[in-house]
C-alpha cells in the first residue's frame, strides 16, 4: 500500500493554509495517518508503559518508520485520552 509520512509537501496546500487562517508564513503540518499496524504496536507499548525514555522512543520510531516526534506526540495524546476516560 502507498503510505505517506503524514506531512503535507511544501508545494501542496501552502497557499491554502496561509490564505485561510493567516498563519504568517508558518505552515501547519498535516495530520499523520497512522497505519493499523502502527497503531496496534503503539497501543501494545502504551499498555506496558505510559511513558517512553529517549532510547525506547528511538527504537520504536525506527521499528515503525515514524519520527521520534511523532511517537512522542502520539504518547502525549494517548495519555490525555486516558485521562479524559478516567
N, C-alpha and C positions, 0 to 999 in steps of 0.2 A: 504494500500500500504506500501511497505517496504521503509521507509525513512531513509536516512543516515544523520549523523551530518554534512557531508560535509568535514570531515577531514580524511585523509589517516591514517590507523593504522600504528603503528611503524614497524610492520613486513612486511607490503605491500609496496614495492617500495622504501625502504630506500636505498638499494644498487644502484638502478637505478638512484636516484636523485644525489647521490654523484659521481657516475661514469660519468654521462652525463655532469654535469655542474661544478664540482669541488667546491661544497658548503662547504667544510672543516668541515664536521661533522654536519652542521646545515641542517635540513630537511625543505624544503619548504612545507607549508600546501597546501592541495588540495583545489581547488575552491569549495565554498559552493554551493550546488544545492538547491536553494530555491523552495518550492512548489508554485503553482499558488495562493493558499490561502494566503501564507505568503507575496508574492509579492503584492497581491491586498491590503492587510491590510497595508503594508509598504507604498504603493503609496497613499492610502487614508490619512494616517497620515501625509505624506510629503506634500500633498496638503493643509492641515490645518496649518502645521508649518514646516518650513525648518530646524529648529534646535530643538533638544530634550535636556531637562535637565536630570540630573542623575536619578531622581525618575521616570520620564516618560520613559526613556530608560529601566530602570529596569522592570517596569510594562509591557512594550511592549515585552521585551525579554522573560519574564515569560509566557505571553499570547501566544507567537508564538513558544515557546520551542526552542529559539535560545540564544546564549550568548550575553551579553551586547556589547562585542567587535564586534560581527557580525552585530548588529544593528548600532553601531557607524560607522563602516566601510561602511555599506550599505548607510547610510545617507550622508557620505562624498562623496562617489562615485556618488550618485544621485544629489548632489549639483553641482558636477563637470560636470555631464551630462547636467544639466540645463544651466550652464554657457556656455558650448560649443554650445548649441542650440541657445542661445541668441547672 
